[in-house]
Amino acid sequence: MSLPALLENLLWWGVYPLWLLAGGADYLCHRQTDIEHTSGSVESWFHLLQFLTLLIAIAAGSLLEPNALVFGAMVVAVVAHTVLAHLDVSYTDGQRYISPFEQLIHGFMDVLPLVAVALFGVLHWQQIGAGLSGASLTLVRPDSSRVLLLASFTVLAGVPILEELVRTLRHRGERKQLRYQAGFATIK
């Protein structure tokens, strides 16, 4: 097996599944620490933004011809994910218990996208090394593996994030309703 094939297999069957497993474990940690009653929807919005930044990186790497422009966009998206992760934990610290296990999971979730982009860069170093001259956003013909990657990421990572956001927003709405009713009761 050639080195590029090994690296591609590492991305598909190593980095990506590990990241999904870490994301699933993180989701379970959020449920266990009762996110809707602690840090609430603000933390969930951070999670959605982090998901969207990685969706941009994965979509760029899957749907566009690799070049310096595409690689740069992927790097910017992953760096944005890292910044959002820092802001997320900074906001959440003190509002919800973040166990040592969850902190370990965050480490995986932070570093694996960086590893994935680095491997993408190694796989496509010739196209990226050609520089920005002539670099454009050219769609590739999506094959089944590219469609599977985007669909699995959207479903396996996106659905839990959306469920968490809906749950935290629902609780926020319930709290507002209770405050309104309590205020109305004092007026009577």
C-alpha positions as CSV (number, residue, x, y, z in Angstrom):
1,M,0.0,0.0,0.0
2,S,1.3,3.4,-0.9
3,L,2.0,6.2,1.6
4,P,-0.9,8.4,0.3
5,A,-3.3,5.4,0.6
6,L,-2.0,4.7,4.2
7,L,-2.5,8.4,5.2
8,E,-6.0,8.5,3.6
9,N,-6.9,5.3,5.5
10,L,-5.6,6.9,8.7
11,L,-7.9,9.9,8.1
12,W,-10.9,7.7,7.3
13,W,-10.5,4.9,9.8
14,G,-8.5,6.5,12.5
15,V,-8.8,10.2,13.0
16,Y,-12.4,10.7,11.9
17,P,-13.9,7.8,14.0
18,L,-11.9,8.9,17.0
19,W,-13.2,12.4,16.7
20,L,-16.8,11.1,16.4
21,L,-16.4,8.9,19.4
22,A,-14.9,11.9,21.4
23,G,-17.9,14.0,20.3
24,G,-20.3,11.4,21.4
25,A,-18.6,11.0,24.8
26,D,-18.6,14.8,25.2
27,Y,-22.4,14.9,24.4
28,L,-23.0,12.3,27.1
29,C,-20.9,14.4,29.6
30,H,-23.1,17.4,28.8
31,R,-26.2,15.3,29.5
32,Q,-24.8,13.9,32.7
33,T,-23.9,17.4,34.0
34,D,-27.4,18.7,33.2
35,I,-26.3,21.4,30.7
36,E,-29.8,22.7,30.3
37,H,-29.9,23.7,34.0
38,T,-26.3,24.9,34.3
39,S,-24.5,26.6,31.4
40,G,-27.6,26.4,29.2
41,S,-28.1,27.5,25.6
42,V,-25.0,29.8,25.4
43,E,-22.8,26.7,25.7
44,S,-24.9,24.9,23.2
45,W,-24.6,27.8,20.7
46,F,-20.8,27.5,21.1
47,H,-21.1,23.8,20.2
48,L,-23.2,24.6,17.1
49,L,-20.6,27.2,15.9
50,Q,-17.8,24.7,16.5
51,F,-19.7,22.1,14.4
52,L,-20.3,24.6,11.6
53,T,-16.6,25.5,11.4
54,L,-15.6,21.9,11.1
55,L,-18.4,21.3,8.6
56,I,-16.8,24.1,6.4
57,A,-13.4,22.4,6.7
58,I,-14.7,19.0,5.8
59,A,-16.9,20.3,3.0
60,A,-14.0,22.3,1.5
61,G,-11.7,19.2,1.7
62,S,-14.4,16.9,0.3
63,L,-16.0,19.0,-2.4
64,L,-13.3,21.2,-3.7
65,E,-10.1,20.6,-5.7
66,P,-7.2,20.7,-3.2
67,N,-5.0,23.8,-3.6
68,A,-3.5,26.5,-1.4
69,L,-6.8,28.5,-1.2
70,V,-8.8,25.5,-0.1
71,F,-6.1,24.4,2.4
72,G,-6.0,27.9,3.8
73,A,-9.8,28.0,4.2
74,M,-9.6,24.6,6.0
75,V,-6.8,25.9,8.3
76,V,-8.8,29.0,9.1
77,A,-11.9,27.0,9.9
78,V,-10.0,24.6,12.2
79,V,-8.3,27.5,14.0
80,A,-11.7,29.2,14.4
81,H,-12.9,25.9,15.9
82,T,-10.0,26.0,18.4
83,V,-10.7,29.6,19.4
84,L,-14.4,28.8,19.8
85,A,-13.5,25.7,21.9
86,H,-11.4,28.0,24.2
87,L,-14.3,30.5,24.5
88,D,-16.7,27.7,25.2
89,V,-14.7,26.2,28.1
90,S,-13.9,29.7,29.4
91,Y,-17.7,30.5,29.5
92,T,-18.7,27.1,30.9
93,D,-16.0,27.0,33.7
94,G,-17.7,27.6,37.0
95,Q,-21.2,27.2,35.6
96,R,-21.1,23.4,35.0
97,Y,-18.8,20.7,36.3
98,I,-16.2,19.8,33.7
99,S,-14.8,16.4,34.8
100,P,-11.2,15.3,34.2
101,F,-12.7,12.8,31.7
102,E,-14.5,15.5,29.8
103,Q,-11.3,17.6,29.8
104,L,-9.5,14.6,28.3
105,I,-12.2,14.3,25.6
106,H,-11.8,18.0,24.8
107,G,-8.1,17.4,24.2
108,F,-9.0,14.8,21.6
109,M,-11.7,17.0,20.0
110,D,-9.2,20.0,19.8
111,V,-6.2,18.1,18.4
112,L,-7.9,15.7,16.0
113,P,-9.1,18.4,13.6
114,L,-5.6,19.8,13.5
115,V,-4.2,16.4,12.8
116,A,-6.8,15.8,10.0
117,V,-5.9,19.1,8.3
118,A,-2.2,18.4,8.6
119,L,-2.7,15.0,7.0
120,F,-4.8,16.6,4.3
121,G,-1.9,19.0,3.7
122,V,0.6,16.1,3.4
123,L,-1.7,14.2,1.1
124,H,-2.0,17.2,-1.2
125,W,1.3,19.0,-0.7
126,Q,2.0,19.3,-4.4
127,Q,-1.2,21.1,-5.2
128,I,-1.0,23.2,-2.1
129,G,2.7,24.0,-2.7
130,A,1.8,25.4,-6.1
131,G,0.6,28.5,-4.3
132,L,-2.3,30.8,-4.8
133,S,-1.5,31.6,-8.5
134,G,-4.3,29.9,-10.4
135,A,-5.9,28.6,-7.2
136,S,-9.7,28.6,-7.4
137,L,-12.7,27.0,-5.7
138,T,-13.4,24.2,-8.2
139,L,-15.9,21.6,-7.3
140,V,-14.8,17.9,-7.7
141,R,-17.2,15.3,-8.8
142,P,-18.5,13.9,-5.5
143,D,-18.1,10.1,-5.2
144,S,-19.8,7.9,-2.6
145,S,-17.0,8.2,-0.1
146,R,-17.2,12.0,-0.1
147,V,-21.0,12.0,0.2
148,L,-20.7,9.4,3.0
149,L,-18.2,11.6,4.9
150,L,-20.4,14.7,4.7
151,A,-23.6,12.8,5.5
152,S,-22.1,10.9,8.4
153,F,-20.6,14.0,9.9
154,T,-23.9,15.9,9.6
155,V,-25.9,13.1,11.2
156,L,-23.5,11.7,13.7
157,A,-22.1,15.1,14.9
158,G,-24.9,17.5,14.0
159,V,-28.0,15.7,15.3
160,P,-26.7,15.5,18.9
161,I,-25.6,19.1,18.8
162,L,-29.0,20.2,17.5
163,E,-30.8,18.1,20.1
164,E,-28.8,19.6,22.9
165,L,-29.5,23.1,21.6
166,V,-33.2,22.5,21.4
167,R,-33.2,21.0,24.9
168,T,-31.4,24.0,26.3
169,L,-33.5,26.5,24.5
170,R,-36.7,24.7,25.6
171,H,-35.5,24.9,29.2
172,R,-34.6,28.6,28.8
173,G,-38.2,29.2,27.5
174,E,-39.6,27.4,30.5
175,R,-37.5,29.5,32.9
176,K,-38.8,32.7,31.2
177,Q,-42.4,31.5,31.5
178,L,-41.9,30.7,35.2
179,R,-40.4,34.2,35.8
180,Y,-43.3,35.8,33.9
181,Q,-45.8,33.8,36.0
182,A,-44.0,34.7,39.2
183,G,-43.9,38.3,38.3
184,F,-47.6,38.3,37.4
185,A,-48.5,36.6,40.7
186,T,-46.8,39.4,42.7
187,I,-48.8,42.0,40.8
188,K,-52.1,40.4,41.7
